[in-house]
Amino acid sequence: MRMTDLIAKKRDGFELSTEEIKWMIASYVAGEVADYQMSAMCMAIFFRGMTARETLDLTMAMMHSGEVIDLSAIEGVKADKHSTGGVGDKTSLILCPMVAACGVKIAKMSGRGLGHTGGTLDKLESFPGFNIGIGEERFIENVNRIGISLIGQTADIVPADKKLYALRDVTGTVPSIPLIVSSIMSKKLASGADVIVLDVKCGSGAFMKTEDQARELAEGLTRIGRLAGKKCAAVITDMDQPLGCAVGNALEVKEAISVLKGEKKGDLLELCLTLGSCILIEAGFAADVESARAKLLETIESGAALKKLAEMVEAQDGSAADVYDPSRLPLAPVQVEVPSERAGYLSHIEAEKVGLISMHLGGGRATKESDIDLSVGLVLHKKVGDAVAECESLGTIHATNAAKAAEAADLLRACCTISDAPVERPAFIKAIIR
């Protein structure tokens, strides 16, 4: 085969065969297909698209480009969850212990944050000593023993995606549904779970800006998951404002713990109940949404979910005491309130810019090599639709010094739009795709 022939074939709108796709990915990983040739192919796919069969073939070829995790040594049904990324998204820290407390095994590989979106691994490392690199044998042993383990992805998982994503990022071909689907699902399938539930964000703080874009992606992801033999569902959720109130690693961990303690409700708990219900139903642990939600809520009321998080932290070299007493977690030395300059109703929060405030405070990465400060970030006191009094605090900035705190306070105030008239709260759960 010749890569130039495959590029021309896709450019002209024809389908690539299974063998052609396998050869293309294998040759690219081996260095036999040049970056400039794969760039041309990505652009051809961007404009011409791919059929479901082509997308599945691309996903499977990418999945088999490296190590595929064998979870057969774990007893029971294994579930995984993926989010397309957003601001303040600490869902895994709540959802995974809840689901594990219901009896579904959680063997999850997570990633780090980049830019304005946070990473689960960074949040977990807010627990002093927490080890994300415990190795596959200990990973499997922990899941069998306590029902849950969250670790970092190994370097050998889907090397084709690492090469392709870096290329797409600099060639303007990131927003291609087949390429996004194959990128996400190749990693999820290589991770070995039986059930995969996807949280597809849409709005100003998400990659997919509109609900239509998010639905197209959600349908593509679930279609490929089921064609690959997995039980799969997706939930489309709002990201026009940050999820929950905390943005920043240790701050988000503290908020997650407050949800698991039953102290905090709202959009964050609702998302976990919705995603968790999908997992329990797909896994055969609940017959319908009502019974699934009841089981999940019971894990909070009984303390079982909080205990599961504590067991996981302790099993990965952290201290369970930090779960039961989150005041022991990292705390920034400076906290500054952000008073509203006028009374009214909060009608809009620029979610992406809120994430960037946390990043500039030191809580996120501008590049993969950037160091982060786990203690900094911000906590919102108002969400869209809430009434605001003049001088009432819109949020609290957590910073390393007064100058950074003052700058962040001005930026947060600029992110918030206050209107005179009441505004309707936006729908948080947009759709569920099964």
Secondary structure, 3 states (H helix, E strand, C coil): CCHHHHHHHHHCCCCCCHHHHHHHHHHHHCCCCCHHHHHHHHHHHHHHCCCHHHHHHHHHHHHCCCCCCCCCCCCCCEEEEEECCCCCCCHHHHHHHHHHHCCCEEEEEECCCECCECCHHHHHCCCCCCCCCCCHHHHHHHHHHHCEEEEECCCCCCHHHHHHHHHHHCCCCCCCHHHHHHHHHHHHHHCCCCEEEEEEEECCCCCECCHHHHHHHHHHHHHHHHHCCCEEEEEEEECCCCCCCEECHHHHHHHHHHHHCCCCCCHHHHHHHHHHHHHHHHCCCCCCHHHHHHHHHHHHHCCHHHHHHHHHHHHCCCCCHHHHCHHHCCCCCEEEEEECCCCEEEEEECHHHHHHHHHHHHHCCCCCCCCCCCCCEEEECCCCCCEECCCCEEEEEEECCHHHHHHHHHHHHHHEEEECCCCCCCCCEEEEEC
